[in-house]
Amino acid sequence: MKLPKTFRPDKDLEEKTKQLVKSAGVIAHFDARLDNLFEGCKDFIKKTGIAGVEEAYHIAQDIIGDINYSMTDVEELSAKIKKGPSKLGFYFSALVNRVIPDGGVITLDLNWTFDGVGCYLDKGLLQINGDVGNFAGAYIDGGEIYIAGSTQDYLAHNSKSGTIIVQGILGKISEDTSTNVMIYNKMEKVWPR
């Protein structure tokens, strides 16, 4: 399986940004505390361009910086975003990883298929209602991910340890996934093989 070195830029990034703004426009009226997270989403889209997996995640971390938010804020934001560039999954991952405590549980209600959801998770349980794109669970080193929907490819790319459970259709598992990562599809163990 040949791994793409970078993400291709979305054909019409400006249009997708407008869609994101339009779909989540209710946030400003819903609760002012989510404004900074939403502004971070827009900033992330502009800055990532053709960034690779690791770079996109680190850009998200930089953008989040000192924003004050909670696990509930992340859950609410995930439900508000109806559509946007696939790479927003990396932004959600950075948000989750900063606030989830050991033994904590956070649920993302995804209305769109985002890449990189759950990447770099190292503690807690991330529950995902919806489908995820490529690189879900990439670079995890602990923690658990439960995906109620389906996945695309490169699942658990370069991951070291942890558990991923997928209830829907399972895309390709990245061949560089450690045998310390347990992956289940419909409660049947599929990794390590």
Residue pairs with C-beta under 8 A, 6 or more apart in sequence:
1 153
1 154
1 172
1 174
1 175
3 154
3 157
3 174
5 52
6 50
6 51
6 52
7 48
7 50
7 51
7 52
7 53
7 56
7 86
7 87
7 115
8 50
9 49
9 50
10 16
10 85
10 86
13 45
13 85
16 45
16 83
16 84
16 85
17 42
17 45
17 46
17 84
17 85
19 83
19 84
20 41
20 42
20 45
20 81
20 83
20 84
20 85
20 88
21 42
23 80
23 81
23 82
23 83
23 84
24 38
24 41
24 77
24 80
24 81
24 82
26 80
27 34
27 35
27 38
27 77
27 80
28 35
28 38
30 76
30 80
31 76
33 69
33 73
34 73
34 76
34 77
34 80
36 67
36 68
36 69
37 67
37 69
37 73
37 74
37 77
37 95
38 77
38 80
40 60
40 63
40 64
40 67
40 91
41 77
41 81
41 84
41 88
41 91
43 63
44 59
44 60
44 63
44 87
44 88
44 90
44 91
45 84
45 85
45 87
45 88
47 59
47 63
48 55
48 56
48 59
48 87
48 90
51 59
51 87
53 90
53 116
53 119
53 135
53 138
53 139
53 157
54 139
56 87
56 90
56 116
57 90
57 93
57 94
57 116
57 119
57 120
57 139
59 90
60 90
60 91
60 93
60 94
60 95
61 94
61 98
63 91
63 94
64 94
64 95
64 98
69 95
69 99
70 99
71 96
71 99
71 100
71 104
71 106
74 92
74 95
74 96
74 99
74 106
74 108
75 106
75 107
75 108
75 109
77 92
77 95
78 92
78 108
78 109
78 110
79 109
79 111
81 88
81 111
81 112
82 111
82 112
83 111
83 112
84 112
84 114
86 112
86 113
86 114
86 115
86 133
86 134
87 114
87 115
87 116
88 112
88 114
89 114
89 115
89 116
89 117
89 119
89 132
89 133
89 135
89 136
90 115
90 116
90 119
92 108
92 114
92 117
93 116
93 117
93 118
93 119
93 120
93 121
94 120
96 106
96 108
96 118
96 121
96 126
97 120
97 121
97 122
99 106
100 106
100 121
100 123
100 124
100 126
100 143
101 123
101 124
102 123
102 124
103 123
103 124
104 123
104 124
104 125
105 124
105 125
105 127
106 124
106 125
106 126
106 127
107 127
107 128
107 129
108 117
108 126
108 127
108 128
108 129
108 130
109 129
109 130
110 117
110 128
110 129
110 130
110 131
110 132
110 149
111 130
112 130
113 130
113 131
113 132
113 133
113 152
114 132
114 133
115 132
115 133
115 134
115 135
115 136
115 152
116 133
116 134
116 135
116 136
116 138
117 126
117 128
117 132
117 133
117 136
117 137
118 126
118 128
118 132
118 136
118 137
118 138
118 140
118 145
118 164
119 135
119 136
119 137
119 138
119 139
119 140
120 138
120 139
120 140
120 141
121 137
121 140
121 141
121 142
121 143
121 145
121 162
122 140
122 141
122 142
122 143
122 162
123 142
123 143
124 143
124 144
125 143
125 144
125 145
125 146
126 143
126 144
126 145
126 146
127 146
127 148
128 145
128 146
128 147
128 148
128 149
129 148
129 149
130 148
130 149
131 147
131 149
131 150
131 151
131 168
132 147
132 149
132 150
132 151
132 152
133 151
133 152
134 152
134 153
134 154
134 171
135 154
135 155
135 157
136 145
136 147
136 151
136 152
136 155
136 156
136 164
137 145
137 155
137 156
137 157
137 159
137 162
137 164
138 154
138 156
138 157
138 158
138 159
138 174
139 157
139 158
139 159
139 160
140 156
140 159
140 160
140 161
140 162
140 164
140 181
141 159
141 160
141 161
141 162
142 161
142 162
143 162
143 163
144 162
144 163
144 164
144 165
145 162
145 163
145 164
145 165
146 165
146 167
147 164
147 165
147 166
147 167
147 168
148 167
148 168
149 167
149 168
150 166
150 168
150 169
150 170
150 171
151 166
151 168
151 169
151 170
151 171
152 171
153 171
153 172
153 174
154 171
154 172
154 174
155 164
155 166
155 170
155 171
155 172
155 173
155 174
155 177
155 183
156 164
156 173
156 174
156 177
156 181
156 183
156 191
157 174
157 176
157 177
158 174
158 176
158 177
159 174
159 177
159 178
159 181
160 178
160 180
160 181
161 178
161 180
161 181
162 181
162 182
163 181
163 182
163 183
163 184
164 181
164 182
164 183
164 184
165 183
165 184
165 185
165 187
166 183
166 184
166 185
166 186
167 185
167 186
170 185
170 190
173 183
173 190
173 191
177 183
177 191
179 191
179 192
181 191
181 192
182 189
182 191
182 192
183 189
183 190
183 191
184 190
